[in-house]
C-alpha cells in the first residue's frame, strides 16, 4: 500500500501537467454534455407551450433520456475497450451536439423526442470515456479524486443550465438558445480532435484481440464475474437514485404541492442539493484517495443518512420545517459523490482492456434504479390521489434491495481485490531473466 493507504500498482502512468491538460479536454466535453442534458429542466413550461403537451408528455422527455442513457452503458463500455477513448468521445460529441441543435429547431413533439434521444446517445458516451481517460493518464491512487472532480464539473454544468440558460431562454427565445448553445459542442469537438490522446507515450495498453465469435459476450461475462464489478454496480444503484429522482422530476412537485413552498423557494432548495454535491464530492475524493478502506463505510453511511432524512421529511406530520428540508437536500447532495465509489470497486477488479465494459456495468446501476423509481412514484401518486408519503416510500424498497446485495458481495470483492494486488506485485518483483 502507498503512504496514503492506496495500492500502488506497477505500470502506473505518471500524471502531471500534460495529463491534466488532456484530461481537462475530456472533462470539458462532459461539462458541455451535462449542460445539454439538463437544459430542458429550465425550459419545461416553454416546452409544454411550444409542443402543446401536458405534464405526462413532458415527463417523457426525462424518462426517455434516462432509458437511452442506461441502455447505452454496456455497449459504450465495449466500444471504448475496442475503439479507444478518443473515437468514442468524438462520436458522443457529434451525437449530443446534433441532438441539441435539432431540439432547438424542432416544432413537433415527435421530432423533439427523437432529438432528445439522439442527445441521450451522445451523452451516454461521455462519462465512461472521461473515467477511462483518467485511468490511462493518472496513477491509480488518483482514481477516486479524478472521478469525483469529473462529477463535480458535471454538476457545474447543471448549474450553468439552471442559471445561465434560463436567462438566455427568456431573452433570446427557444431556437436561438438551444440551437445556438450547440456551438459549445463544436468547440469541444475541435479541441479534442486536435489535442486529446488516449494515453501517454510508453503507456499504451497491451494489444488485445477484439474479434472472434463471442468476444462481446465473453467481455461482458468476465467483467460481470468479478465481484468488484457487481459490488460497484450495486453501490451505484443504491446511492445515486434518491438524488436523481428528487432533482430530475419529483423534488419540485413534492416541495410545492406536499410541503407548501413557493416555486422560487423550492428552486433554491434544489440548488442547495447541487452545491452540496459539488462540495462533498471533493471531500469524498480526498478521503478515499488517502484511505482506500473508507470506500464501503462512506457508501453505507450515505445510504443510512439518506434513508433517515428521507423518512423524517416524508413522514413529518404536516409540513416539515425548513431546517429539515435544507438538511434533506444537503444529505441528497452526498448521493452523487457516493455513487462514484462504485467505480472505485470496479476499477481494481478489472484489467485495462475491460475497464470500459466494467464502468458501463457500474454506471448502469444508478440509472436503472432511477428509472424504476421514477415510474413507481408516478404510478403510486396516480393510484393514491397524490399521496407523497406512500409514493416516496418506494425509495426504501430500492434501497433495501441494493443494500442486501452490497452486504452479500462486500467480503468476496475485498478478498479478490487483495489477491489481484498481491499477484501484481509478484509479477513486478519476479521479472524473468
N, C-alpha and C positions, 0 to 999 in steps of 0.2 A: 504493500500500500504506500501511497505517497505521503508526504508530510501532512497533507490535508485530509487524509483518510480515504482517498480515492485511488483505485487501481491505476498504476502507471503501465500502460500496455506498450509492447515493443512495436516499433514502426510508426509511432505517433507522428503526425505532421507537426511542423514547428510553430505554426501560428504566426503572430507578428503583424506588422502594418500591412503587408501585402495581403495577408489573409483577411484582415479587417476590411480592406478596400473591396476585394472580390465578394466577400460575404455581404458587405453592405449593399452591393448592387442587387443581390438576391433578396435582401430584406426590403429594398425599395420596391421591388416587384410585388412582394407580398403586401406591403403597405398600400399600394395602389389597388390591388385586388380587393382588400378589405374595404376601402372607400367605395368601390363599385358594388361590393356585396351588400353593404349596409345603406347605400344611398336611397333605397326605396323606403327605409324606415322613416325618413323625414318627409316623404312625399306621398304618404298613404292617402290623405284627403284629396290631394291633387290627382293621384292615380284613379281614385274612385270616380272623380268627376270627369276625367279625360276619357276613361274607358267605359263609363256608365255601368259600374258594377257595384254590388253590395259588399258587406263586410266579409261574408264567406268566400266570395270570389277573390277578394283582396288578399285574404289569408293564404289562398292557394299559391300566390307568388312565393311566400316564405317556405311553405311546405315543399313545393316543387324544387326550390333551390337546395334544401336540405336533402331531399331524396336523391337528386343528381349528385350532390357532393359526396354523400355517404356511399352511393353505388359506385362511384368512380375511384374510391380509395385504393382498393386492391389492384384494379387494372393500372392505375397510375403508378403504384409502387413497382409493379412488374415492368412497366415502361422505363422507369428510372434505372432499374437494375440492368435492363437490356440496352437502352439507348444512351444513358448518361443524363446528368442533371441539366446541362445547357439546352439540349434539344427539347426535352420535355418542358422546361420552363419557358422556352421561346414559344412553343406551341400553346402553352397556357396563356401567355400574354396576348397572342393573336386572337385566341378564342374569347377571352373576357373583354378585350378591347372592342372586338366586333359586336359582342353581345350588348355592351354598354351603348355603343353608337346606334345600333339597331333599336334599342329600347327608347332612345331619345327621339327616333323618327317614327316610332310605332303610333298608330291611331286606332288599332283594333286590339281587343283583349287577347285574341289568339296569337297575333304577332308579338305582342308584348310578352306573353308566356314563353313563346319559343325563344325570344331574345334573352329572357332571364335564365332559361335552361342552358343556352349557349354560354352565358356568363358563368353559370354554375360549373359547367365542364372545365372552363379555363381556370376558375378559382380553385377547383379541386386539385389542380396540378402544382399549386404554388407552395403550400406549407411543407409538404413532404420533401419537395425539392430543396427548400431552404434548409431543412434539417439535414438532408444528405450533404448539401454543400458545406454546412458547418462541420460535420463529422469528417469530411475529407480535407479541410483546411486547418482545423484546430485540434490540439491534443484531446484525448478522451476525457480528461479531468475537467475540461471546459464545457463539455456537453450540456450539463444541466443549465449553466448560465446562458449559453448560446441559445438554447430552446426558449428560455424564459424571456430573453431580450427580444427574440423574434416575435414571440406572442405579445410583448409589450408594444412593439411597433404596430402590430395588428390592431390592438386596442386604440392606439393613437390614430390609426386610420378611421376607426369608428367615431372618434371624437371629431375628426375633420369633417366627416359626412354630417354629423349631428349639428355642428356649429357653423361651418363654412358653407356647405352645400345648401343647407336650409335657407340661408340668407340669399345666396345666388339664385336659388329656385324662385323665390318670391320677387326678385328683382329682374332677372333675365328671362324667366319663363322656362317651360318644360324642355323644349328642343335644344335651346342653347345650353342649358345646364347639363343635361345628360349626354348629348352628342358632343358638346364642347369638352366635357371632362374626359372623354375618350382620348383626347390628346395626351393626357398623362401616360396612358398605356403605350403610345407611340414613343414617347421619350424614354421610358424604361426599357423598351424593346431595343432601341438603338444602343443604349448604354450596355446592355447585357451582351448583345451580339458583338460589340467591339471589345469589351474588357473582361467579360466573365469567362473563367476556365473551370473545368470540372474538378481539378486537383492541382497542387503544386508540382513542380518538376521533381522527379525522383520518388514520388509517392503515388504513382499510378497503381490501381488495383491489379492483382494477378488476373490474367485473361481467363475467362470462363466461357465454356461452350453454351451458347444460348439457343441452340437448335435441337432438333430431335423430337420425336413424339413424346408427349407427356411432360415437356420441360415446365410448362406453366403449372401443371398440376403438382409436379414434384417441388417446384419452388414454393408454392403456397403451403403444401403439406409439411415441408421441412421447417418453414418459419412457424407454422402453427404448432408443430410438435414440440417446439421449445417452450417450457413452462414460463420463461420470462416474457415471451411474446403474448401469451394468453393472460398472464398477470397484468402486463401493461395495458392490454385492451380492456380488462375489467376495471382497472384503476381509472382509465379514461372514461369508461362507461359510467361509473358510479359518481365521479367527481364533477364532470363537466355539465351534465344536462340540467340541473336545477337553475343555474345561471342562464343557460341558453333559453330555457322555457320562459324565464322571467323577463329577460331583456328582449328576446326576439318577438314575443307575441303577447303573453298573458300578464306581464307585470303592470303595464299601463292600465288595462281594464280592471285589474284587481285593486290597484291603488285608488282609482277614481270611483269605481262602482261599489266595491266592497268596503273600502276604507274612507270614502267620502272626501278625498283630496281633489284639489283643482288639477287641471292638466299641467299647468306650469310647475306646481309643487311635485307632482309625480315625475315629471321630466327631470327635475333636479335630483330626485332620489335615484333615478336610473343612472344619472351621470355620476353619482357617488359610487355606485357599483363599478362603473367603468374605471374611475380614478383609483379605487381601492385595488382593482385587478392589476393595474399598472404598477402601483407601489409595492404590493405584496409579491408580485412576480419576481422583482429584484431580490427581495428577502429570501424567498424560497430558493432561487438560483444560487445565492451565496451559501446558504445553509447546506444544500445538497452537494455543492461543489467541494465544500470543506469536510462534510460528514456524510459519506455515502449511505451509512446505515440509517440516516434520518428520513430516507425516502418513504418507507412504509408508515412510520409514525405520523409524518406530515399528511400523507394521504388519508389515513384513518381518522386523524384528528379533524381534518377538513370535513369529512363525511359526517362525523359526530356533531360538529358545530353547526353544519348546515341543517341537519335533521332537527336539532334542538331549536334553532331560531325559526325554522320553517313552522314547527309545531307551535311555538309560543305565539308567533304572529297570526297564523291561520286560525287558531283556536282561542285567541284572546276574546273575552266577552265584549261584544260591541266593537267599536273602532279601536285598534291598537294605538297606543301613544306614539308620538313622533320619534322618541328615542328608540323604541323597539323597531320601527320601520327603518331608521337610519342604521341601526346595528344589523338588521337583516341584510340590507344592501351591502354593508361592509363585509359581512360573512360571505355573501354570494360572490363578492369580489375575489375571494380566495379560491373559488371553484376552478377558474381558468388556470391559474398557476399550478394547482394541484393536479389538474388533468395532464399537464406537461410531464409530470413524474412518470406517467405511463411509458413515455418514450425512453426514460432512463432505465427502465427494466428491460425493454426490448433491445436496446442498443447493444449492451454487452452480451446478450444471449445469441446474437446472430453475426455471422461473418460479413465482411464488407459487401460481398456480392448479393446478400439478402437483405441489406438494410432498408432499401426502398419498399420491398414487399412487407417486411415486418412493420415498418412505420405505417404503411397503409392499413394493415390489420388493426393496429392500435388506434389510429385516428378514426376508424370507422365506428369504434365503440361508443363514444360520446354522442355522435350524431344519430346513431340508431336509437339510443336511449332518448334523445331529444325528440325525434320524430314520433316515437311511440307515445311519449308523454304529452306532446302537443295534441295529438289525436285524442288521447284519453281524456285530457282536461276538457277539450271541446265537446266530446260526447257526453261527459258527465254534467257539464254545465247545461247542455240542452235537456238532458234527462231529468235534472233536479230543479229546473227553473232558476238557473244561475246561482246555485249554492256553491260558493267557492271553497267552503270547508270540505265538502265531500270531494269536489273535483281536484283540489290541490292535494288531497290525501293520496292520490295516485303516485305522487313523488316518493312516498315512503315504500311503496311496493317495489319500485325500480331500485331504490337504494338498498333494500333488503336483498334483492336478487344479486346485485353487484357485490355487496359486502360478503355474502356467503361464498361467492367464487374467489374473491380476494383471499379470504381466510383459508380456503381449500388449497390454493396454489402457492401461498407465500413461502412455505418451507421448502417445497420442491424447487422453486425458482431460485431461491437463495443458494441451495446446495449446488445446483447446476452452474450458477454463475461463479461460485468459488472454484469449482472443478475446471472451468474454462480458463480462469486467471492462472491457476497453478500450471495447467498444461501449456499455456502461452509462455510462461517464464521458463519452463523446462526446455521448450524449443529454442528459446533465445540463448540459454546458457550452454546447452549441449549442441553446439554447431558442428556438423560433420566436417572432418578434415579432408 
